[in-house]
Amino acid sequence: MHHHAPRQSRGILQPLVAALGLAALAAGSGCLIPQDEALLESVPQFRNRPPRVLEEQVEPSERILRAFGVGSCTQDFNVVVEDLDVDDRITVEWYVDYNPSNPTGFYRQIVLANTGQPRRDDRGTLRMDLRSANNPLAPPGIHLVEALVTDRHLTNRQPDPPEEVFLADGGVVKNPGFVTSYSWVVNTVAGDCQ
């Protein structure tokens, strides 16, 4: 009787282990995902992304200059720009006291050199000297200096209409241009530069 107990438990254990093994094999085969045979012919084109002004590197860092003309007659305004679309042509257009009811073109325009990196090495810089002739910041009072950063041509400070990108399946995607701005308020005072 002592010999029969181990044989009986061994007899139940073997079919149980076999059944568990078959169940694990069946469950494991259910995780296989059939592959679709359609292959992409080419990598889809990315949509255009907007350029970005790195605010922590803008100069001057103060957005309000309260007494321009006292102690210094010159002021550099500059922006550092990043664009993840490294092949985009990035332009900085500078405006001083822009009036939408009497629009004029930009005061200065700077095209930033392309280095193949998201962050452009060039700074879009505007140097203002109160001693220079016809400087728009020379009259005492409040002025607005704006840097418009764009990856498209601007018409009336707005990007030109979106480019149409034709897809392989016959569809069309509109790829817009972007403009972002950074501005300073400048109070020019009749100081040492007049």
DRENDO-1510 file (C-alpha; in Angstrom, 1 decimal, always signed):
<recs>
REC; n; res; u; v; w
REC; 1; MET; +0.0; +0.0; +0.0 .
REC; 2; HIS; +2.9; +2.2; +0.6 .
REC; 3; HIS; +4.1; +1.7; -3.0 .
REC; 4; HIS; +0.7; +2.6; -4.6 .
REC; 5; ALA; +0.4; +6.1; -3.2 .
REC; 6; PRO; +3.5; +7.5; -5.0 .
REC; 7; ARG; +2.4; +5.9; -8.3 .
REC; 8; GLN; -1.1; +7.3; -8.0 .
REC; 9; SER; +0.1; +10.9; -7.3 .
REC; 10; ARG; +2.7; +10.5; -10.1 .
REC; 11; GLY; -0.1; +9.4; -12.4 .
REC; 12; ILE; -2.1; +12.6; -11.7 .
REC; 13; LEU; +0.9; +14.9; -11.8 .
REC; 14; GLN; +2.1; +14.0; -15.3 .
REC; 15; PRO; -1.3; +14.7; -17.0 .
REC; 16; LEU; -1.6; +17.9; -15.0 .
REC; 17; VAL; +1.8; +19.2; -16.0 .
REC; 18; ALA; +1.2; +18.2; -19.6 .
REC; 19; ALA; -2.2; +20.1; -19.6 .
REC; 20; LEU; -0.6; +23.2; -18.1 .
REC; 21; GLY; +2.2; +23.1; -20.7 .
REC; 22; LEU; -0.4; +22.9; -23.5 .
REC; 23; ALA; -2.4; +25.7; -22.0 .
REC; 24; ALA; +0.7; +27.9; -21.8 .
REC; 25; LEU; +1.6; +27.1; -25.4 .
REC; 26; ALA; -1.9; +27.9; -26.6 .
REC; 27; ALA; -2.0; +31.2; -24.7 .
REC; 28; GLY; +1.5; +32.1; -25.9 .
REC; 29; SER; +0.6; +31.6; -29.6 .
REC; 30; GLY; -2.4; +33.9; -29.2 .
REC; 31; CYS; +0.1; +36.9; -28.7 .
REC; 32; LEU; +1.3; +36.7; -32.3 .
REC; 33; ILE; +0.0; +39.5; -34.4 .
REC; 34; PRO; -0.3; +39.0; -38.1 .
REC; 35; GLN; +1.7; +41.5; -40.1 .
REC; 36; ASP; +0.1; +43.6; -42.8 .
REC; 37; GLU; +1.8; +43.2; -46.1 .
REC; 38; ALA; +1.4; +46.9; -47.2 .
REC; 39; LEU; +4.7; +48.7; -46.9 .
REC; 40; LEU; +5.2; +52.5; -46.8 .
REC; 41; GLU; +6.8; +53.7; -50.1 .
REC; 42; SER; +8.5; +56.6; -48.4 .
REC; 43; VAL; +8.6; +58.4; -45.0 .
REC; 44; PRO; +5.7; +60.8; -44.7 .
REC; 45; GLN; +6.7; +64.5; -44.8 .
REC; 46; PHE; +6.6; +66.3; -41.4 .
REC; 47; ARG; +4.3; +69.3; -41.0 .
REC; 48; ASN; +6.0; +72.6; -40.5 .
REC; 49; ARG; +6.6; +73.6; -36.9 .
REC; 50; PRO; +6.8; +77.2; -35.6 .
REC; 51; PRO; +10.1; +79.0; -34.8 .
REC; 52; ARG; +10.6; +79.9; -31.1 .
REC; 53; VAL; +12.3; +82.8; -29.5 .
REC; 54; LEU; +14.4; +81.7; -26.5 .
REC; 55; GLU; +13.2; +84.2; -24.0 .
REC; 56; GLU; +15.8; +83.5; -21.4 .
REC; 57; GLN; +18.5; +84.7; -23.9 .
REC; 58; VAL; +16.7; +87.8; -25.2 .
REC; 59; GLU; +18.6; +91.1; -24.7 .
REC; 60; PRO; +17.7; +93.4; -23.1 .
REC; 61; SER; +16.1; +91.0; -20.6 .
REC; 62; GLU; +13.8; +93.8; -19.3 .
REC; 63; ARG; +10.8; +94.3; -21.4 .
REC; 64; ILE; +10.4; +97.9; -20.4 .
REC; 65; LEU; +13.3; +100.3; -20.8 .
REC; 66; ARG; +12.3; +103.3; -18.6 .
REC; 67; ALA; +15.0; +105.9; -19.4 .
REC; 68; PHE; +16.6; +105.3; -22.8 .
REC; 69; GLY; +18.9; +108.2; -23.4 .
REC; 70; VAL; +20.3; +108.6; -19.9 .
REC; 71; GLY; +23.7; +107.2; -19.4 .
REC; 72; SER; +23.8; +105.5; -22.9 .
REC; 73; CYS; +22.9; +106.6; -26.4 .
REC; 74; THR; +22.9; +103.1; -27.9 .
REC; 75; GLN; +20.9; +100.0; -27.2 .
REC; 76; ASP; +21.1; +96.6; -28.8 .
REC; 77; PHE; +17.9; +94.5; -29.1 .
REC; 78; ASN; +18.4; +90.9; -30.0 .
REC; 79; VAL; +16.6; +87.6; -30.1 .
REC; 80; VAL; +17.9; +84.0; -30.2 .
REC; 81; VAL; +15.8; +81.7; -32.3 .
REC; 82; GLU; +15.2; +77.9; -32.4 .
REC; 83; ASP; +13.4; +76.0; -35.1 .
REC; 84; LEU; +13.1; +72.2; -35.1 .
REC; 85; ASP; +12.8; +72.4; -38.9 .
REC; 86; VAL; +16.5; +73.0; -39.4 .
REC; 87; ASP; +16.2; +73.7; -43.2 .
REC; 88; ASP; +13.7; +76.5; -42.8 .
REC; 89; ARG; +14.8; +80.0; -43.8 .
REC; 90; ILE; +14.4; +82.1; -40.6 .
REC; 91; THR; +13.9; +85.8; -40.9 .
REC; 92; VAL; +13.8; +88.5; -38.1 .
REC; 93; GLU; +11.8; +91.6; -39.1 .
REC; 94; TRP; +12.2; +94.6; -36.8 .
REC; 95; TYR; +9.4; +97.1; -36.4 .
REC; 96; VAL; +9.4; +100.3; -34.4 .
REC; 97; ASP; +6.2; +102.0; -33.5 .
REC; 98; TYR; +4.2; +100.0; -36.0 .
REC; 99; ASN; +0.7; +101.5; -36.6 .
REC; 100; PRO; -1.8; +99.1; -38.2 .
REC; 101; SER; -4.0; +101.9; -39.4 .
REC; 102; ASN; -1.0; +103.4; -41.3 .
REC; 103; PRO; +1.1; +100.3; -42.0 .
REC; 104; THR; +4.7; +100.6; -43.1 .
REC; 105; GLY; +7.2; +97.9; -43.8 .
REC; 106; PHE; +9.8; +96.6; -41.5 .
REC; 107; TYR; +12.6; +98.9; -40.1 .
REC; 108; ARG; +15.2; +96.2; -40.6 .
REC; 109; GLN; +15.3; +92.7; -41.8 .
REC; 110; ILE; +17.8; +90.0; -40.9 .
REC; 111; VAL; +18.1; +86.5; -42.3 .
REC; 112; LEU; +19.6; +84.1; -39.8 .
REC; 113; ALA; +22.4; +81.8; -41.1 .
REC; 114; ASN; +21.4; +78.1; -41.3 .
REC; 115; THR; +23.8; +75.9; -39.4 .
REC; 116; GLY; +21.8; +72.6; -39.7 .
REC; 117; GLN; +21.0; +72.8; -36.0 .
REC; 118; PRO; +17.7; +73.8; -34.4 .
REC; 119; ARG; +19.2; +76.8; -32.5 .
REC; 120; ARG; +20.6; +79.4; -34.9 .
REC; 121; ASP; +24.0; +80.8; -34.0 .
REC; 122; ASP; +23.2; +84.2; -35.4 .
REC; 123; ARG; +21.3; +86.6; -33.2 .
REC; 124; GLY; +18.7; +88.8; -34.9 .
REC; 125; THR; +20.1; +92.1; -33.7 .
REC; 126; LEU; +18.9; +95.6; -34.0 .
REC; 127; ARG; +21.3; +98.4; -32.8 .
REC; 128; MET; +19.6; +101.7; -32.0 .
REC; 129; ASP; +21.8; +104.9; -31.7 .
REC; 130; LEU; +19.9; +108.0; -30.6 .
REC; 131; ARG; +22.6; +110.1; -32.3 .
REC; 132; SER; +22.0; +108.7; -35.7 .
REC; 133; ALA; +19.8; +110.7; -38.2 .
REC; 134; ASN; +16.1; +109.7; -38.4 .
REC; 135; ASN; +16.3; +107.2; -35.6 .
REC; 136; PRO; +12.7; +106.4; -34.8 .
REC; 137; LEU; +13.5; +106.1; -31.1 .
REC; 138; ALA; +15.0; +109.6; -30.9 .
REC; 139; PRO; +11.8; +111.6; -30.1 .
REC; 140; PRO; +11.2; +111.6; -26.4 .
REC; 141; GLY; +8.3; +109.5; -25.3 .
REC; 142; ILE; +7.0; +105.9; -25.4 .
REC; 143; HIS; +8.0; +103.6; -28.3 .
REC; 144; LEU; +7.4; +100.0; -29.2 .
REC; 145; VAL; +10.2; +97.8; -30.6 .
REC; 146; GLU; +9.1; +94.4; -32.0 .
REC; 147; ALA; +11.0; +91.5; -33.4 .
REC; 148; LEU; +8.8; +89.3; -35.7 .
REC; 149; VAL; +10.4; +85.9; -36.3 .
REC; 150; THR; +9.1; +83.9; -39.3 .
REC; 151; ASP; +9.8; +80.8; -41.4 .
REC; 152; ARG; +7.9; +82.3; -44.4 .
REC; 153; HIS; +7.6; +85.5; -46.3 .
REC; 154; LEU; +5.4; +88.0; -44.5 .
REC; 155; THR; +2.8; +90.2; -46.1 .
REC; 156; ASN; +1.4; +92.9; -43.8 .
REC; 157; ARG; +3.1; +91.1; -40.9 .
REC; 158; GLN; +1.3; +87.8; -41.7 .
REC; 159; PRO; +2.8; +84.6; -43.2 .
REC; 160; ASP; +1.9; +84.0; -46.9 .
REC; 161; PRO; -0.8; +81.4; -47.6 .
REC; 162; PRO; +0.0; +77.8; -46.6 .
REC; 163; GLU; +2.0; +75.6; -49.0 .
REC; 164; GLU; +0.1; +72.7; -50.4 .
REC; 165; VAL; +1.9; +69.3; -50.0 .
REC; 166; PHE; +0.6; +66.6; -52.3 .
REC; 167; LEU; +0.6; +63.1; -50.7 .
REC; 168; ALA; +1.2; +59.8; -52.5 .
REC; 169; ASP; -2.4; +58.8; -52.0 .
REC; 170; GLY; -3.6; +61.8; -53.9 .
REC; 171; GLY; -4.5; +63.8; -50.8 .
REC; 172; VAL; -3.4; +67.4; -50.1 .
REC; 173; VAL; -2.1; +68.8; -46.8 .
REC; 174; LYS; -1.8; +72.5; -46.2 .
REC; 175; ASN; +1.5; +73.3; -44.5 .
REC; 176; PRO; +1.3; +76.8; -42.9 .
REC; 177; GLY; +4.1; +79.2; -42.1 .
REC; 178; PHE; +4.4; +80.8; -38.7 .
REC; 179; VAL; +5.3; +84.1; -37.2 .
REC; 180; THR; +6.2; +84.7; -33.5 .
REC; 181; SER; +7.0; +88.0; -31.9 .
REC; 182; TYR; +8.9; +89.5; -29.0 .
REC; 183; SER; +8.6; +93.2; -28.0 .
REC; 184; TRP; +9.9; +95.9; -25.7 .
REC; 185; VAL; +8.4; +99.2; -24.5 .
REC; 186; VAL; +11.0; +101.9; -24.6 .
REC; 187; ASN; +10.7; +105.3; -22.9 .
REC; 188; THR; +13.1; +107.7; -24.6 .
REC; 189; VAL; +14.0; +110.7; -22.4 .
REC; 190; ALA; +15.8; +113.9; -23.5 .
REC; 191; GLY; +19.1; +113.1; -21.8 .
REC; 192; ASP; +22.7; +113.0; -22.8 .
REC; 193; CYS; +22.1; +112.1; -26.5 .
REC; 194; GLN; +20.2; +115.1; -27.8 .
</recs>
